Amino acid sequence: MRKEKNKVVVVGAGAAGMMAAIEAARTGAEVLLIERNSQPGKKLATTGNGRCNFTNLDMEDLAGGKYRGQEPKFAEIALKSFGPEKVVDWFRSVGIEPKYRGTYVYPYSDQAVSVVSALWDEAEHLGVELLFNTLIRKVRKDETAGADNAGGFLLWVEGSEAVIKADKLILATGSKAAPKTGSTGDGYVWAKALGHTLVPQVPALTAIKCKGNQYRDMAGVRTDAGLSVKAGNEIIATEEGELQLTDYGISGIPVFQISRYVAYGLREGKDMSVYINFLPHISDKKEDIYELYKKRAERLSYKDMGSFFTGLLNQKLGNVILQLAHIDRKQPVGKLSKKQLEAISSLTVSYKAECVEVNPFANAQCAAGGISTTEVSPHTMESRIVKCLYFAGEILDIDGICGGYNLQWAWSSGYLAGRSAGNNA
Ligand SMILES: Cc1cc2nc3c(=O)[nH]c(=O)nc-3n(C[C@H](O)[C@H](O)[C@H](O)COP(=O)(O)OP(=O)(O)OC[C@H]3O[C@@H](n4cnc5c(N)ncnc54)[C@H](O)[C@@H]3O)c2cc1C
């Protein structure tokens, strides 16, 4: 067995792993960063449509609001100790000037690759040893480590006889989301073998496939909407924003935000639906929309129903509402019955999208679930089960909403893991 001298070994050169490696090196530790790809930060380079929304200054309502998981409060300590302002300063110190779009923060270059380069350069500058094209396939405790030394891990490399030895190990292998970037959930398997509990993983920040042929007729529509997720009859989440209709269902930022709830509900065999209000800025009450439509019908009585929604709703959407209410487009508006008025009011304010499935990990921006945070210290990211084992980033059961929150989590947890592992080196 070839023995390496490295003290802190970080697996995964994504956002969290690079931050952890840099911070461990800054404490004076000897650091080895291992990555299966031929370059670091493959996923990071694709973030924010190539522009990288790397944090967000709005940190109100964190636990359960901007951050989710079985124990979302876990994230608060890390997010407060290395929050967005510190992250902005940190990146500025390595050359990344911030560009603010409201509370959303991007590199001034608007290039995600510049964030990857800045991290990589800094790691090299600090003497972090970077090992690319190195797929770790198994991680175990080094049982030969002395009884007083709780640390000590062995890492097996795919296609090689080499076994890498680590005193401190930081797992930053990400989730299963966007597996083409290298994140295939390997770290979950090792953590489980080391005694950790896994919270089931589901795709998050993704679109939802819905039942019915009407989506083909609405594809391409973008409209403001209020969404309520129902598991059976119980509302479990709400969201508002620009909804996008696709030929298979619903998408857009508000759908991404709620998709994790739908994914878990479907996984548990529940009837999941999203009730959509297409006029969220007017009212969410059916009676109000009924009155609005009644007056509109009086004003536009000389038209036919094909024009009834023109100027209020997207035409494609209006056509589908008529179709679902079984109203002929040629029917005169003046002939609209009370029952028909009720039907179109109801479809406008609480259209039911029956969820079939969420898009798979391949199309998801992150995963919900992962290593249970109950077994990890929120102050250090160290395992409470295996000493000297640390976790950082999306591998943990914490998922953020869109808007820079997942990268902020990668920086905060990576920072704490790196500092803690390095300080103990
Ligand atoms: C298209 C897209 C856009 C996004 N946009 C944003 C955004 O603008 N803002 C935001 O906040 N979040 C965004 N996210 C989410 C964000 O990118 C992730 O939450 C974040 O990158 C997770 O970082 P991580 O370091 O935990 O994991 P990852 O970035 O997934 O890194 C894990 C690394 O570990 C390596 N690895 C895995 N297994 C092994 C192994 N066995 N051996 C060796 N190496 C291994 C992988 O190759 C990978 O490089 C986006 C995600 C996607 C997919």
The ligand as a Gaussian input file, in Angstrom:
#p B3LYP/6-31G(d) Opt

LIG

0 1
 C      -27.650000      24.284000     -14.277000
 C      -27.450000      24.699000     -12.842000
 C      -27.475000      26.042000     -12.508000
 C      -27.295000      26.435000     -11.179000
 N      -27.282000      27.771000     -10.890000
 C      -27.067000      28.162000      -9.613000
 C      -26.934000      29.557000      -9.296000
 O      -26.898000      30.437000     -10.174000
 N      -26.798000      29.885000      -7.968000
 C      -26.758000      28.942000      -6.981000
 O      -26.646000      29.304000      -5.805000
 N      -26.819000      27.615000      -7.266000
 C      -26.938000      27.217000      -8.549000
 N      -26.985000      25.875000      -8.840000
 C      -26.777000      24.895000      -7.725000
 C      -25.284000      24.838000      -7.362000
 O      -24.516000      24.763000      -8.534000
 C      -24.964000      23.628000      -6.482000
 O      -25.799000      23.610000      -5.346000
 C      -23.511000      23.647000      -6.024000
 O      -22.641000      23.693000      -7.131000
 C      -23.176000      22.427000      -5.167000
 O      -21.811000      22.468000      -4.856000
 P      -21.068000      21.209000      -4.244000
 O      -19.634000      21.594000      -4.186000
 O      -21.741000      20.751000      -3.031000
 O      -21.262000      20.048000      -5.323000
 P      -20.786000      19.954000      -6.858000
 O      -20.640000      21.285000      -7.473000
 O      -21.729000      19.009000      -7.485000
 O      -19.322000      19.330000      -6.783000
 C      -19.068000      17.994000      -6.444000
 C      -17.771000      17.566000      -7.117000
 O      -17.411000      16.265000      -6.628000
 C      -16.890000      15.508000      -7.711000
 N      -17.058000      14.088000      -7.412000
 C      -18.228000      13.422000      -7.204000
 N      -17.995000      12.127000      -6.966000
 C      -16.650000      11.956000      -7.008000
 C      -15.799000      10.818000      -6.850000
 N      -16.297000       9.604000      -6.625000
 N      -14.456000      11.001000      -6.936000
 C      -13.936000      12.232000      -7.199000
 N      -14.687000      13.333000      -7.385000
 C      -16.041000      13.192000      -7.282000
 C      -17.740000      15.953000      -8.900000
 O      -17.123000      15.682000     -10.127000
 C      -17.911000      17.450000      -8.624000
 O      -16.916000      18.213000      -9.261000
 C      -27.126000      25.452000     -10.155000
 C      -27.082000      24.105000     -10.512000
 C      -27.226000      23.716000     -11.837000
 C      -27.162000      22.257000     -12.190000

